Amino acid sequence: MNLGKNTKIELIKNIPLFSRCSRKELAEVAALADEIDFPAGKEIIREGERGREFFVLLDGGADVIRSGQKIAHLAKGDFVGEIAVIARIPRTATVKTTAPTRALVVTDQALRGLLRRMPDMQLKVLQAVAERLVASH
């Protein structure tokens, strides 16, 4: 089942990285987002690797594991991987599906291309990244 543009926009606007973006900017991000299905037990992010995409879970679930310890569980509407994509830092945890899972995925190249074309959006996203980094310390 393919999601409509409005549904994608609603999901993406809940990601703090895009919380300051206009509906038009959110629509641009939504246009980049592909839907992908993962089987249960699939490692979609590996701790220490370079972040090449971020995900928004549409259904299913996944565990977040850091240094071998489960630290969180993700469910419908949760997102993961956006900071590594923007900041170009290694993944801080592994994410493994716990059930068949469908997700939206946006690649780093697609997002960076969009941000280059839309400098106002770039500033909003960078402000959100800065806030998250400050809050984590």
C-alpha positions as CSV (number, residue, x, y, z in Angstrom):
1,M,0.0,0.0,0.0
2,N,1.4,3.4,-1.0
3,L,0.8,6.3,1.3
4,G,-0.5,9.5,-0.1
5,K,1.5,12.7,0.1
6,N,-0.6,14.1,2.9
7,T,-0.1,11.1,5.1
8,K,3.7,11.3,4.5
9,I,3.6,15.0,5.4
10,E,1.8,14.2,8.6
11,L,4.3,11.6,9.6
12,I,7.3,13.7,8.7
13,K,6.1,16.8,10.5
14,N,6.3,14.9,13.8
15,I,10.1,14.4,13.4
16,P,11.8,17.1,15.5
17,L,14.3,17.7,12.7
18,F,11.5,19.1,10.5
19,S,9.3,20.7,13.2
20,R,10.0,24.2,12.0
21,C,9.4,23.5,8.4
22,S,6.5,24.9,6.4
23,R,3.9,22.6,4.8
24,K,5.6,23.2,1.4
25,E,9.0,22.2,2.8
26,L,7.4,19.1,4.4
27,A,5.9,18.2,1.0
28,E,9.4,18.4,-0.5
29,V,10.7,15.9,2.1
30,A,7.7,13.7,1.6
31,A,8.4,13.5,-2.1
32,L,11.8,12.1,-1.3
33,A,10.4,9.4,1.1
34,D,10.1,5.9,-0.2
35,E,8.2,3.1,1.5
36,I,10.1,-0.1,2.3
37,D,9.2,-3.4,3.9
38,F,11.5,-5.2,6.3
39,P,11.1,-8.8,7.7
40,A,11.2,-9.4,11.4
41,G,14.8,-9.7,12.7
42,K,16.2,-7.3,10.0
43,E,19.0,-5.0,11.2
44,I,18.2,-1.7,9.5
45,I,20.8,0.4,11.3
46,R,24.2,-0.8,12.7
47,E,25.9,0.9,15.5
48,G,29.2,2.6,14.4
49,E,28.3,2.7,10.7
50,R,27.9,5.8,8.7
51,G,24.3,7.0,8.5
52,R,23.0,6.9,4.9
53,E,19.3,7.2,5.5
54,F,16.7,7.8,8.2
55,F,13.4,5.9,8.8
56,V,9.9,6.6,10.0
57,L,8.1,3.5,11.1
58,L,4.7,3.0,9.5
59,D,3.9,-0.2,11.2
60,G,5.6,-3.1,12.9
61,G,8.3,-2.4,15.5
62,A,12.1,-2.4,16.2
63,D,14.4,-2.5,19.1
64,V,17.2,0.1,19.6
65,I,20.3,-1.6,20.9
66,R,23.5,0.2,22.1
67,S,26.6,-1.8,23.1
68,G,24.5,-5.0,23.2
69,Q,21.8,-3.6,25.5
70,K,18.2,-2.8,24.4
71,I,17.6,0.8,25.2
72,A,14.3,1.5,23.5
73,H,11.5,0.1,21.4
74,L,10.2,1.8,18.3
75,A,6.6,1.6,17.0
76,K,4.4,3.2,14.4
77,G,5.2,6.8,14.0
78,D,8.6,6.6,15.6
79,F,11.7,7.7,13.6
80,V,15.4,6.9,13.8
81,G,18.6,7.9,12.1
82,E,18.0,11.5,11.2
83,I,20.9,13.0,13.2
84,A,23.5,10.7,11.7
85,V,22.3,11.6,8.2
86,I,22.5,15.4,8.8
87,A,25.6,15.5,11.1
88,R,27.5,12.8,9.2
89,I,28.4,11.0,12.4
90,P,28.5,7.2,13.0
91,R,25.3,5.5,14.1
92,T,25.0,5.5,17.9
93,A,23.0,2.4,18.1
94,T,21.8,-0.7,16.2
95,V,18.1,-0.9,15.2
96,K,16.6,-4.3,14.5
97,T,13.0,-5.1,13.6
98,T,11.0,-7.2,16.0
99,A,8.1,-7.8,13.5
100,P,7.5,-7.3,9.8
101,T,7.9,-3.6,9.5
102,R,7.0,-1.0,6.9
103,A,8.9,2.3,7.0
104,L,9.4,5.5,5.1
105,V,13.1,6.0,4.2
106,V,14.9,9.1,3.1
107,T,18.5,8.9,1.9
108,D,21.2,11.3,2.9
109,Q,21.9,12.3,-0.7
110,A,18.3,13.1,-1.4
111,L,17.9,15.1,1.8
112,R,21.2,17.0,1.3
113,G,20.2,17.8,-2.3
114,L,16.9,19.2,-1.0
115,L,18.6,21.3,1.7
116,R,21.0,22.8,-0.9
117,R,18.1,23.8,-3.0
118,M,16.2,25.3,-0.1
119,P,18.5,27.3,2.1
120,D,15.6,28.5,4.4
121,M,14.8,24.9,5.2
122,Q,18.5,24.1,5.7
123,L,18.6,26.7,8.5
124,K,15.5,25.3,10.2
125,V,16.9,21.8,10.1
126,L,20.3,22.9,11.4
127,Q,18.6,24.8,14.3
128,A,16.7,21.6,15.2
129,V,19.9,19.5,15.1
130,A,21.6,22.0,17.4
131,E,18.8,21.9,19.9
132,R,18.8,18.1,20.0
133,L,22.6,18.1,20.4
134,V,22.4,20.6,23.3
135,A,19.6,18.7,24.9
136,S,21.6,15.5,24.8
137,H,24.5,16.9,26.8
